[in-house]
Amino acid sequence: MSAAEGPLVVGVDTSTQSTKALVVDAATGQVVASGQAPHTVSSGAGRESDPRQWWDALREALHQCGDAAREAAAVSVGGQQHGLVTLDAQGEPVRPALLWNDVRSAPQARRLIEELGGSKSWAERTGSVPSASFTVTKWAWLAEHEPEAARAAKAVRLPHDYLTERLTGEGTTDRGDASGTGWWACGTEAYDEEVLAHVGLDPALLPRPVRPGEVAGTVRDGHGLPFSKGTLVAAGTGDNAAAALGLGLRPGVPVMSLGTSGTVYAVSRHRSADPTGTVAGFADARGDWLPLACTLNCTLAVDRVAALLGLDREAVEPGTDVTLLPYLDGERTPNLPHSSGLLHGLRHDTTAGQLLQAAYDGAVHSLLGALDLVLDADADPSAPLLLIGGGARGTAWQQTVRRLSGRPVQIPEARELVALGAAAQAAGLLTGEDAAAVARRWNTAAGPVLDAVERDEATLTRISGVLSDAAPLLERGVGSG
């Protein structure tokens, strides 16, 4: 390990598939140690994980970091959004966590929208129209289908809240992650008691929101982690808000994140309220806003298509009129929770590589369709689109985004931006700086810029047409009966 110029901090990313930990020099942003350990996610109708796996994975990831983790002065946890964690009086999980990509609560989402004033009312109240991804719909599903588990819950947490509480012994959350629950009112920046009463959730079961820059607590004894007792713990936040911190985002700069889910977002000074539900009006982790659109099917869905075809994920071929909508897990944008994948336009001369390219096109089409809604009217339409996440390193992803967006595309060289954003948040506790300013000082967004190419309007129009024509079929998809 090279000598650090400043104090060390730890940033954690507890994602759907794994937990990653980075030990970072707060002065320079240099990553001096890292570790990673996997999670398991159930298959079938639901998507669930045992939260205790996240804790075990955190311990293993920190163990891999070695002595550097023992020197850390502060730690922060960024995590997958929306997941419903229910704990008993001893702080143990009542049941496995319902994850963001568990869409069984789609009927509850529809019912909640109708019962509490419709889409426009929800957007104005919470910033978002709840879909099956949102925590409030998962609680409604749990209360309806597993009432014993709902009654047994003595604390309700989000994934990052769970790990933060294991560190500090205090139940806390932050505005960024709380804004994705559906029970946090963006106007008052407090829990919405009417929504909570409607779904039968006692607000006393929820964590205390911590303000940006506030210390959530300190590491307690008996945790089995390398931190010293009294190590500062930051509020943490949801993964997208953490990545925005990790990039040091300024308002109006567009981001596309290609991971298990795909997202497009930008920091805004203005609170969003999209009654169509396409854009979620999330809060960021600093005090601004993070309007965001999310798809459920991104890199994993395209990789699955590649595997079915027996191809490497980069083995795409151009020149096809085939359309493939890779909605393998249902979809959130567009809001088709019961849909499945759809293939249209297959011909004798269609090649496997063209089918794979069509899967990329279908995934990127969904994200770009929401990008203009995410950006403020005064955003620069020629500004480079920051491409992050696991898919951002793939040539096929890069070229598909360039061709369908018509924008220059910048690939930040910094990796693990969620964990870096959490580290910047931890560093801000020590230096008194804004976390995004810390990341800008670390120059995390630096990276090559790919020039703009002419936008492929024909492909975008074709996919939009197939989606429009097939919408009634997709809405009836698997499991909707």
C-alpha positions in Angstrom: 0.0 0.0 0.0 1.4 3.4 -1.0 1.6 6.1 1.7 -1.6 8.1 1.9 -1.5 12.0 1.9 -4.6 12.3 4.0 -6.9 10.3 6.3 -8.4 7.1 4.9 -12.1 6.6 4.4 -14.2 3.6 3.3 -17.0 3.7 0.7 -19.3 0.7 0.4 -21.6 -0.3 -2.5 -24.1 -2.9 -1.4 -25.7 -3.8 -4.8 -28.1 -6.4 -6.0 -25.3 -9.0 -6.8 -22.5 -8.1 -4.4 -21.0 -5.8 -1.8 -17.9 -3.8 -2.7 -15.7 -1.8 -0.3 -13.1 0.8 -1.3 -10.5 2.3 1.1 -9.8 5.8 -0.3 -7.3 8.5 0.5 -9.5 11.5 1.4 -6.9 13.9 0.2 -6.3 12.5 -3.3 -9.1 10.1 -4.1 -6.6 7.3 -4.6 -8.1 3.9 -4.0 -5.6 2.2 -1.7 -7.4 -1.1 -1.1 -10.6 -2.8 -2.3 -12.7 -6.0 -1.7 -15.8 -7.6 -3.0 -18.1 -10.5 -2.0 -21.2 -11.9 -3.7 -24.9 -12.1 -2.7 -27.5 -14.6 -3.9 -30.9 -13.5 -5.2 -33.9 -15.8 -5.5 -35.2 -16.7 -8.9 -38.8 -17.3 -10.0 -41.7 -14.9 -9.4 -40.0 -12.9 -6.6 -36.5 -11.3 -6.2 -35.4 -11.7 -2.6 -32.1 -11.7 -0.6 -31.4 -12.4 3.0 -30.0 -9.1 4.5 -27.6 -11.1 6.7 -25.8 -12.0 3.5 -25.1 -8.3 2.9 -23.5 -8.0 6.3 -21.4 -11.1 5.8 -20.4 -9.8 2.4 -19.4 -6.5 3.9 -17.2 -8.2 6.5 -15.5 -10.3 3.7 -15.0 -7.3 1.4 -13.4 -5.3 4.3 -11.3 -8.3 5.2 -9.9 -8.3 1.7 -9.0 -4.6 2.2 -6.4 -5.7 4.8 -4.8 -3.2 7.2 -5.9 -0.2 5.2 -9.5 -0.7 6.5 -8.3 -0.6 10.1 -6.9 2.9 9.5 -10.2 4.4 8.2 -11.5 7.4 10.0 -15.0 7.4 8.4 -17.2 5.1 6.5 -20.4 5.4 4.4 -22.7 2.9 2.7 -24.4 3.3 -0.7 -27.0 0.7 -1.5 -29.6 -0.7 -3.9 -32.7 1.4 -3.7 -36.3 0.5 -2.8 -35.7 -2.9 -1.1 -38.0 -3.7 1.8 -36.1 -5.0 4.9 -38.3 -6.0 7.8 -36.7 -6.6 11.2 -37.9 -8.1 14.5 -37.3 -6.6 18.0 -33.8 -8.1 18.0 -32.9 -6.6 14.7 -33.0 -9.9 12.9 -34.8 -10.2 9.5 -38.4 -11.3 9.7 -38.1 -12.6 6.2 -35.8 -12.1 3.2 -35.8 -8.6 1.8 -38.0 -7.8 -1.2 -35.7 -6.3 -3.8 -36.3 -3.4 -6.2 -36.7 -5.8 -9.2 -39.4 -7.9 -7.4 -42.5 -6.9 -9.4 -45.1 -8.9 -7.5 -46.5 -5.7 -6.0 -47.7 -4.4 -9.4 -51.4 -4.8 -8.4 -50.8 -3.0 -5.1 -49.1 -0.2 -7.0 -52.1 0.3 -9.3 -54.5 0.2 -6.3 -52.5 2.7 -4.3 -52.4 5.2 -7.2 -56.2 4.9 -7.5 -56.9 5.1 -3.7 -54.8 8.1 -3.0 -55.8 10.6 -5.6 -54.3 9.3 -8.9 -50.9 9.7 -10.6 -50.8 13.5 -10.5 -51.5 13.6 -6.8 -48.7 11.1 -6.1 -46.2 12.9 -8.2 -46.9 16.2 -6.4 -46.9 14.6 -3.0 -43.8 12.2 -3.2 -42.1 13.3 -6.5 -42.9 10.0 -8.1 -45.8 7.8 -9.2 -45.3 4.4 -7.4 -44.5 1.4 -9.5 -43.9 -2.2 -8.4 -40.3 -1.2 -7.6 -41.2 1.2 -4.8 -41.0 0.2 -1.2 -44.5 1.3 -0.3 -46.0 -1.1 -2.8 -43.9 -3.9 -1.4 -45.1 -3.2 2.1 -48.7 -3.2 0.8 -48.0 -6.6 -0.9 -46.5 -8.0 2.4 -49.4 -6.8 4.5 -51.8 -8.5 2.0 -50.0 -11.7 1.3 -48.0 -12.3 4.5 -49.8 -10.4 7.3 -48.0 -12.4 10.0 -44.7 -11.1 8.7 -46.0 -7.5 8.6 -47.2 -7.8 12.1 -43.9 -9.2 13.3 -41.9 -6.3 11.8 -40.7 -3.9 14.6 -38.4 -1.9 12.2 -38.6 -1.3 8.4 -35.4 -0.4 6.6 -33.9 0.1 3.2 -30.8 -2.0 2.3 -28.3 0.7 3.0 -30.1 1.6 6.3 -29.8 -2.0 7.4 -26.0 -2.0 7.1 -25.6 1.5 8.6 -27.7 0.4 11.6 -25.5 -2.7 12.0 -22.5 -0.4 12.2 -23.9 2.2 14.5 -26.8 0.7 16.4 -29.0 3.6 15.3 -31.9 3.5 12.8 -31.1 6.2 10.3 -31.6 6.9 6.6 -31.1 9.8 4.2 -33.2 12.0 2.0 -31.9 10.4 -1.2 -32.9 6.8 -0.4 -36.0 7.8 1.5 -37.3 9.6 -1.6 -37.6 6.2 -3.3 -39.9 4.7 -0.8 -43.2 6.3 -1.8 -43.9 7.3 1.9 -41.5 10.3 2.0 -43.1 13.7 1.0 -40.7 15.7 -1.1 -42.4 19.0 -0.3 -42.0 18.8 3.4 -39.0 16.4 3.3 -40.6 14.2 6.0 -42.5 11.0 6.1 -46.1 11.3 4.7 -48.3 10.2 7.6 -51.4 9.8 5.4 -49.6 7.4 3.0 -48.3 5.5 6.0 -51.7 5.3 7.6 -53.2 4.1 4.4 -50.9 1.1 4.1 -50.9 0.4 7.8 -47.3 1.2 8.6 -46.5 2.8 11.9 -44.0 5.7 11.4 -42.2 4.6 14.6 -40.9 1.6 12.6 -39.0 3.9 10.2 -35.5 5.2 10.5 -34.6 8.8 11.3 -33.6 10.8 8.2 -30.1 12.3 8.6 -29.4 15.6 7.0 -26.7 16.0 4.3 -23.3 16.4 5.9 -24.6 15.1 9.3 -22.9 12.2 11.1 -25.3 9.2 11.3 -23.4 7.7 14.3 -20.2 6.0 15.2 -19.1 2.4 14.9 -20.0 0.4 17.9 -18.3 -2.5 19.5 -19.0 -6.2 18.8 -19.4 -5.8 15.0 -16.6 -8.1 13.8 -15.3 -5.4 11.4 -11.9 -3.9 11.3 -13.1 -0.4 12.2 -12.1 1.2 15.5 -14.8 2.0 18.0 -15.9 5.6 17.4 -15.1 5.6 13.6 -17.5 8.1 12.0 -20.4 6.8 9.9 -22.0 9.0 7.3 -25.7 8.9 6.4 -25.1 6.8 3.3 -27.6 6.9 0.4 -29.2 5.0 -2.5 -26.9 3.8 -5.3 -27.9 6.3 -7.9 -27.5 9.3 -5.5 -24.1 7.8 -4.4 -23.0 7.5 -8.0 -24.0 11.2 -8.6 -21.8 12.1 -5.6 -19.1 9.9 -7.0 -19.1 11.8 -10.3 -19.3 15.2 -8.6 -22.3 16.0 -10.8 -23.3 19.5 -11.5 -26.9 20.3 -12.5 -27.9 19.5 -16.0 -25.2 16.9 -16.9 -26.8 13.7 -18.1 -25.8 10.3 -16.9 -26.7 6.9 -18.2 -25.8 4.0 -15.9 -25.7 0.5 -17.4 -25.9 -2.2 -14.8 -28.4 -4.9 -13.7 -30.9 -2.0 -14.1 -30.4 0.9 -16.5 -30.9 4.4 -15.3 -30.7 7.9 -16.8 -30.6 10.9 -14.4 -29.2 14.4 -13.8 -28.9 16.7 -10.8 -31.5 19.4 -10.8 -32.2 22.5 -8.7 -35.9 21.9 -9.2 -38.2 19.3 -7.7 -39.6 17.0 -10.4 -43.3 15.8 -10.4 -44.0 13.8 -13.6 -47.6 12.5 -13.5 -46.8 9.9 -16.2 -44.5 8.1 -13.8 -41.7 7.9 -16.3 -39.4 10.1 -14.3 -39.0 9.5 -10.5 -38.5 12.8 -8.7 -35.9 11.6 -6.3 -33.9 13.7 -3.9 -30.2 13.6 -4.1 -27.8 13.2 -1.2 -26.8 16.9 -1.0 -30.0 19.0 -0.9 -30.8 19.2 -4.6 -32.9 16.7 -6.7 -32.2 13.8 -8.9 -34.9 13.2 -11.5 -34.3 9.7 -12.7 -35.8 7.1 -15.0 -35.0 3.4 -14.5 -35.4 0.2 -16.5 -35.4 -3.2 -15.0 -33.7 -4.9 -18.0 -30.2 -3.8 -18.9 -26.9 -5.7 -18.9 -28.2 -8.9 -17.5 -31.0 -9.1 -20.0 -28.7 -8.5 -23.0 -26.2 -11.0 -21.6 -29.0 -13.5 -21.3 -29.9 -13.0 -25.0 -26.2 -13.5 -25.9 -26.1 -16.7 -23.9 -29.2 -18.0 -25.5 -27.7 -17.3 -28.9 -24.3 -18.9 -27.9 -22.5 -15.6 -28.6 -20.0 -13.4 -26.8 -21.7 -10.2 -25.6 -19.6 -8.2 -28.1 -20.5 -10.3 -31.2 -23.1 -7.9 -32.6 -23.7 -7.4 -36.3 -25.3 -4.3 -38.0 -27.9 -4.1 -40.7 -31.2 -5.5 -39.3 -34.8 -4.6 -39.2 -35.5 -7.0 -36.4 -36.8 -5.6 -33.1 -36.1 -7.2 -29.7 -37.6 -5.8 -26.5 -35.6 -7.5 -23.8 -38.2 -7.2 -21.0 -37.1 -10.4 -19.4 -38.0 -9.4 -15.8 -41.1 -7.3 -16.6 -40.4 -3.6 -17.1 -40.6 -0.4 -15.3 -39.9 2.1 -18.1 -42.1 1.7 -20.0 -44.4 0.6 -17.1 -45.1 -3.0 -18.1 -44.5 -5.0 -14.9 -46.0 -8.3 -16.3 -44.3 -8.2 -19.7 -41.8 -10.6 -21.1 -39.3 -10.3 -24.0 -40.7 -9.7 -27.5 -39.1 -10.4 -30.9 -40.6 -9.0 -34.0 -39.4 -9.0 -37.7 -37.4 -12.2 -37.7 -36.5 -13.3 -41.3 -34.6 -16.3 -42.8 -31.6 -14.0 -43.4 -31.5 -12.6 -39.8 -28.2 -13.5 -38.1 -27.6 -14.3 -34.5 -25.4 -11.2 -34.3 -28.2 -9.0 -35.6 -30.5 -10.4 -33.0 -28.0 -9.5 -30.3 -27.6 -6.0 -31.6 -31.4 -5.7 -31.5 -31.4 -6.6 -27.8 -28.9 -3.8 -27.2 -31.0 -1.4 -29.2 -34.2 -2.4 -27.3 -32.5 -1.8 -23.9 -31.0 1.6 -24.9 -34.2 2.8 -26.6 -36.1 2.5 -23.2 -33.4 4.7 -21.5 -33.1 7.3 -24.2 -36.9 7.7 -24.3 -36.8 9.1 -20.8 -33.6 11.2 -21.1 -35.3 14.3 -22.4 -37.9 14.2 -19.6 -35.1 13.9 -17.0 -33.2 16.9 -18.2 -34.2 20.5 -17.4 -35.2 22.7 -20.3 -32.0 24.7 -19.9 -29.7 21.7 -20.0 -27.2 21.7 -22.9 -28.4 19.1 -25.4 -24.9 18.8 -26.9 -23.2 18.1 -23.5 -21.5 14.6 -23.4 -23.6 11.9 -21.9 -21.7 10.3 -19.0 -21.8 6.5 -19.4 -21.2 4.6 -16.2 -21.8 1.1 -14.8 -20.6 -2.3 -15.8 -21.8 -2.0 -19.3 -20.0 1.3 -19.9 -16.8 -0.6 -20.6 -18.4 -2.7 -23.4 -17.8 -1.5 -27.0 -21.2 -2.8 -28.1 -22.9 -0.7 -25.4 -20.8 2.4 -26.1 -21.5 2.2 -29.9 -25.2 1.6 -29.4 -25.6 4.5 -27.1 -23.7 6.8 -29.5 -25.7 5.7 -32.5 -29.1 6.0 -30.8 -28.5 9.2 -28.8 -26.6 11.2 -31.3 -24.6 12.7 -28.5 -20.9 12.6 -27.6 -20.4 10.0 -24.9 -17.8 10.3 -22.1 -16.5 7.2 -20.2 -15.2 8.2 -16.8 -12.1 6.2 -16.0 -13.0 5.9 -12.3 -14.7 2.7 -11.5 -17.1 1.7 -8.7 -18.7 5.1 -8.6 -21.3 4.2 -6.0 -18.6 3.2 -3.6 -16.5 6.3 -4.5 -19.5 8.5 -3.9 -20.0 6.9 -0.5 -16.3 7.5 0.2 -16.7 11.1 -0.8 -19.6 11.4 1.6 -17.4 9.9 4.4 -14.5 12.3 3.5 -16.9 15.2 3.7 -17.5 14.4 7.3 -13.8 14.8 8.0 -13.1 17.9 5.9 -16.4 19.8 6.1 -16.7 19.8 2.3 -19.7 19.1 0.2 -19.4 15.5 -1.0 -19.7 16.3 -4.7 -17.0 18.9 -4.3 -14.8 16.2 -2.8 -15.4 14.0 -5.9 -14.6 16.9 -8.2 -11.4 17.5 -6.4 -10.6 13.8 -7.0 -11.4 14.3 -10.7 -13.5 11.2 -10.8 -15.4 12.1 -14.0 -12.3 12.4 -16.2 -12.2 10.0 -19.1 -12.2 9.7 -22.9 -15.0 11.4 -24.9 -16.4 9.6 -28.0 -17.5 12.0 -30.6 -21.2 12.3 -31.6 -22.4 10.4 -34.6 -25.6 10.9 -36.6 -28.6 9.7 -34.6 -30.2 6.6 -35.9 -33.8 7.9 -36.1 -35.0 4.9 -38.3 -34.2 2.4 -35.6 -35.7 4.5 -32.8 -38.9 5.0 -34.8 -39.1 1.3 -35.6 -38.7 0.2 -32.0 -41.3 2.8 -30.8 -43.8 1.6 -33.4 -43.4 -2.1 -32.4 -43.7 -1.1 -28.7 -46.8 0.9 -29.4 -48.5 -1.9 -31.4 -47.5 -4.6 -28.9 -48.4 -2.7 -25.7 -51.8 -4.5 -25.2 -50.1 -7.8 -25.6 -47.2 -6.9 -23.3 -49.6 -5.5 -20.6 -51.3 -8.9 -20.6 -48.0 -10.7 -20.3 -47.0 -13.5 -18.1 -48.5 -13.6 -14.6 -51.0 -10.8 -15.1 -54.1 -13.0 -15.0 
